[in-house]
Amino acid sequence: MTTSLRLCYCCLTTADKVDIVMKTYGKISSLGQIEDTDSPQFITGRILPVTEYLTAPISGKPCVYYEARVEQLVERTDENGLAGEVEDGKVWEFRGGDTVAADFTLFDPAFPSVELYVPGTQVSIKVHATEEIRAGRSKVIRQTKLPEHTKEFLRKHNCSKLDVNGKIDKSVRFREANFEFGEQIAVLGVVKQVVDSRGEPRKVLFPVNYDVFTEEFCKSKGWSDWDRRSWRDLTKKPSIILTDMPDYFQNMKVDQMSAKITAKLITPINLSLFKHAQHHRQQQEQEGEGQAKSAKNSFEHDAAQPSQSMKR
């Protein structure tokens, strides 16, 4: 959702913290510049869904991530007075909402051989997505019948304020943010190459952990207290950070994708299988190191003992 001016750190939302980290992080890279490394990378590209895309419940747009909520205008009380936005002596009170993500890939027509797989359903993600709809009381919304997917969203959250004609009650409004199919976004994470189920090498974006940067590094970059705290809060649980705010990639525009590109079939990647394989490889490496160490100790022991011919 959209960020706003905050007076103290405790009032910052996740979107605010994403904004702080993205501003602080530095130069953004194209898909043609990404590397297989343990260091976090700040990358931009356009969204391609992996299998089926999501449908945003308010706008109905095809997307790979959405955050949607419904609010109702109620009488202001001592309990809810500070809980929401005040209007005409009443307060907009949160009634319910959903945050849903899908796996997707980042693509750039300028580098057609490079795709970056973003496992949105399999890892923690921290998002700043532009709030697209903040309506409900407008004449346009009130005079338009709601689509079935929006009615279902209202029913799910027990807020079916519709008249007999299926029009929205003026005391209800929606808020929605999403990452649309084909939209340019920026991501921050660790790029690793893995082998998929077909035996093909694929580049995957993995979560970043806060301790990848030392306190000395943060100080050398001039990070403020809020910068460091935002970074820690977003990545203390390893996470991928995403934003669609154009400020971060305005100097690196990615061309729109052709119909041929958007029709591509992307093979899903199951990270749990990769993690299992990675764990198995690590076990093998540890066993190999143990065997090598045992052989070395045995050799050193034998070398320390005089042979029978030497005794004679």
C-alpha positions in Angstrom: 0.0 0.0 0.0 1.0 3.6 -0.4 3.4 5.0 2.2 2.8 8.3 4.1 4.7 10.7 6.3 5.5 9.1 9.7 6.6 11.0 12.8 8.2 8.1 14.6 9.7 4.7 13.7 7.1 2.7 15.5 4.4 4.1 13.1 6.2 2.9 10.0 4.4 0.3 7.9 6.2 -2.5 5.9 5.7 -0.4 2.8 7.4 2.5 4.5 10.4 0.3 5.4 10.6 -1.1 1.9 10.7 2.5 0.6 13.5 3.4 3.0 15.6 0.3 2.1 15.2 0.8 -1.6 16.2 4.4 -1.4 19.3 3.5 0.6 20.4 0.4 -1.3 21.9 2.1 -4.3 22.2 1.4 -8.0 19.7 -0.9 -9.7 20.8 -3.6 -12.3 19.2 -5.0 -15.4 18.6 -8.7 -15.9 21.6 -8.7 -18.2 23.9 -7.7 -15.3 22.8 -10.2 -12.6 25.4 -12.7 -11.2 25.3 -15.9 -9.2 26.6 -14.6 -5.9 25.9 -14.5 -2.2 25.6 -10.7 -2.2 22.1 -9.1 -2.5 21.3 -7.6 -5.9 18.8 -4.9 -6.8 17.2 -5.8 -10.1 14.4 -4.7 -12.4 12.4 -6.4 -15.1 8.8 -7.1 -16.2 6.5 -9.7 -14.7 5.6 -13.0 -16.4 3.3 -15.4 -14.5 4.6 -19.0 -14.1 1.4 -20.9 -14.6 -2.0 -19.2 -13.9 -2.1 -15.6 -12.8 -4.1 -14.3 -9.9 -7.2 -12.1 -10.3 -7.2 -9.0 -8.1 -10.5 -9.1 -6.2 -11.5 -5.4 -6.6 -10.0 -4.3 -10.0 -10.3 -7.8 -11.6 -6.9 -7.3 -13.1 -4.5 -10.3 -13.9 -1.6 -10.1 -11.4 1.0 -12.1 -9.4 0.4 -10.3 -6.1 -2.4 -8.3 -4.5 -3.2 -6.8 -1.2 -6.9 -5.9 -0.9 -9.0 -4.7 2.0 -12.5 -3.5 2.7 -13.3 -0.7 5.1 -16.6 0.6 6.5 -17.5 4.1 7.7 -18.7 3.8 11.3 -19.4 6.1 14.2 -16.3 7.2 16.0 -15.7 5.9 19.5 -13.0 6.1 22.1 -11.9 2.6 21.0 -11.7 3.2 17.2 -10.9 6.9 17.2 -7.2 6.3 16.4 -7.7 3.1 14.4 -8.4 4.5 11.0 -8.9 7.6 8.9 -11.5 10.0 10.2 -14.1 11.6 7.9 -17.1 13.8 8.9 -16.8 12.7 12.5 -16.8 9.0 11.6 -13.9 6.6 11.1 -13.0 4.2 8.3 -12.7 0.9 10.1 -10.9 -2.2 8.7 -13.3 -5.0 8.0 -11.2 -7.6 6.3 -8.6 -8.2 3.6 -6.4 -10.6 1.7 -2.7 -10.6 0.7 -1.9 -13.2 -1.9 1.2 -13.9 -4.0 2.1 -16.2 -6.8 5.4 -17.4 -8.3 6.5 -15.4 -11.3 9.5 -14.6 -13.5 11.2 -11.3 -14.3 11.9 -10.8 -18.0 13.5 -8.1 -20.1 13.1 -8.2 -23.9 16.6 -6.7 -24.2 18.1 -9.9 -22.6 15.8 -12.7 -24.0 18.0 -15.5 -22.7 17.8 -14.4 -19.1 14.8 -15.1 -16.8 14.8 -14.6 -13.1 12.4 -16.9 -11.1 10.8 -15.2 -8.1 9.2 -17.9 -5.8 6.5 -15.7 -4.3 4.5 -18.6 -2.8 7.5 -20.3 -1.3 9.4 -17.7 0.6 8.7 -14.6 2.7 8.3 -11.4 0.7 8.1 -7.8 1.8 6.2 -5.5 -0.6 5.6 -1.8 -1.4 2.9 -1.9 -4.1 1.2 1.2 -5.4 -2.3 1.5 -4.1 -4.5 1.6 -7.2 -8.1 1.8 -5.9 -9.4 3.7 -2.9 -13.0 4.1 -3.7 -16.5 3.0 -2.7 -18.3 6.2 -2.0 -17.7 7.7 -5.5 -20.7 8.0 -7.8 -19.0 5.8 -10.4 -18.7 2.9 -8.0 -22.1 3.4 -6.4 -23.8 3.5 -9.8 -22.0 0.5 -11.2 -23.0 -3.1 -10.4 -20.1 -4.9 -8.7 -18.5 -7.9 -10.6 -18.9 -11.3 -9.0 -15.3 -11.6 -7.8 -15.8 -8.3 -5.8 -19.1 -9.6 -4.3 -17.3 -12.8 -3.3 -14.6 -10.7 -1.6 -17.2 -8.8 0.3 -19.1 -12.0 1.3 -15.9 -13.6 2.5 -15.2 -10.7 4.9 -18.8 -10.4 6.0 -19.3 -6.9 4.5 -21.9 -7.4 1.9 -23.2 -3.8 1.9 -25.1 -4.1 -1.4 -28.5 -2.7 -2.4 -31.2 -4.7 -4.2 -29.5 -3.7 -7.6 -26.1 -5.1 -6.5 -24.6 -1.6 -6.1 -22.2 -0.8 -3.3 -23.4 0.9 -0.1 -21.8 4.4 0.3 -20.4 3.4 3.8 -18.0 0.9 2.3 -14.8 1.4 0.4 -12.0 -0.7 -1.0 -8.3 -0.4 -1.1 -6.2 -2.5 -3.5 -2.5 -2.7 -4.5 -1.2 -5.3 -7.0 1.7 -6.3 -9.3 0.1 -6.7 -12.7 1.0 -9.1 -15.4 3.6 -7.3 -17.6 4.3 -4.5 -15.1 7.9 -3.4 -14.4 9.0 -3.8 -10.8 12.2 -3.9 -8.8 13.3 -6.7 -6.5 16.0 -7.2 -3.9 17.4 -10.6 -3.1 20.2 -13.2 -3.7 20.5 -14.7 -7.2 21.4 -18.4 -7.4 21.5 -20.8 -10.3 19.7 -24.1 -9.8 18.8 -27.0 -12.0 15.1 -27.5 -12.5 13.1 -30.7 -12.9 14.0 -30.9 -16.6 17.7 -30.7 -15.8 17.9 -27.1 -17.1 19.8 -24.4 -15.4 17.6 -21.6 -14.0 18.3 -18.4 -12.1 16.3 -18.1 -8.9 15.9 -15.1 -6.5 16.4 -16.3 -2.9 15.6 -14.3 0.3 18.3 -12.1 1.8 19.2 -12.2 5.5 19.9 -9.1 7.5 23.3 -10.2 8.7 24.7 -10.1 5.2 25.7 -6.5 6.0 27.8 -5.8 9.0 27.4 -2.8 11.3 30.7 -1.4 9.9 29.3 -1.7 6.3 26.2 0.2 7.2 28.1 3.0 8.9 30.5 3.2 5.9 27.5 3.7 3.6 26.1 6.4 5.9 23.0 4.4 6.8 20.9 6.2 9.4 19.3 4.5 12.4 16.0 4.2 10.5 17.8 2.7 7.5 19.5 0.0 9.6 16.3 -0.7 11.6 14.2 -1.0 8.5 16.7 -3.4 6.9 16.8 -5.5 10.1 13.0 -5.6 10.4 12.5 -6.6 6.7 15.1 -9.3 6.7 15.4 -10.7 10.2 13.2 -13.4 8.7 15.0 -13.9 5.3 12.8 -12.2 2.7 12.7 -11.0 -0.9 11.9 -7.3 -1.1 9.8 -6.0 -4.0 8.4 -2.6 -5.2 6.6 -1.2 -8.2 7.5 2.4 -7.4 8.9 3.9 -10.6 11.3 6.2 -8.8 13.7 3.2 -8.4 13.9 2.2 -12.0 13.1 5.4 -13.9 16.6 5.5 -15.4 16.3 1.8 -16.5 13.1 1.4 -18.4 12.3 -2.1 -19.6 10.5 -2.4 -22.9 7.0 -3.8 -23.1 6.8 -7.5 -23.9 5.4 -8.8 -27.1 2.5 -11.2 -27.4 5.0 -14.0 -28.3 6.9 -13.4 -25.0 3.7 -13.2 -22.8 2.5 -16.5 -24.3 5.6 -18.3 -23.0 5.1 -21.3 -20.8 7.2 -21.0 -17.6 8.1 -24.2 -15.8 7.5 -24.0 -12.1 10.4 -24.6 -9.7 9.9 -26.3 -6.4 12.4 -24.8 -4.0 11.8 -27.6 -1.4 13.3 -30.1 -3.9 16.2 -27.9 -4.5 16.8 -27.4 -0.8 16.6 -31.2 -0.3 19.1 -31.7 -3.1 21.3 -28.9 -1.6 21.1 -30.5 1.8 22.0 -33.9 0.3 25.0 -32.4 -1.5 26.2 -30.7 1.8 25.9 -34.0 3.6 28.0 -35.7 0.9 30.6 -33.0 1.0 30.7 -33.3 4.8 31.0 -37.1 4.6 33.7 -36.6 2.0 35.6 -34.2 4.2 35.2 -36.6 7.1 36.6 -39.5 5.0 39.5 -37.3 3.8 40.2 -36.2 7.4 40.1 -39.8 8.6 42.4 -40.9 5.8 44.8 -38.0 6.6 44.8 -39.0 10.3 45.4 -42.6 9.4 48.3 -41.6 7.1 49.8 -39.4 9.8 49.5 -42.2 12.3 51.2 -44.7 10.0 53.9 -42.2 9.1 54.6 -41.7 12.8 55.1 -45.5 13.3 58.5 -47.0 12.2 58.1 -49.7 9.7 59.3 -53.3 10.4 62.3 -52.9 8.1 63.3 -49.7 10.0 63.0 -51.5 13.3 65.4 -54.1 12.0 
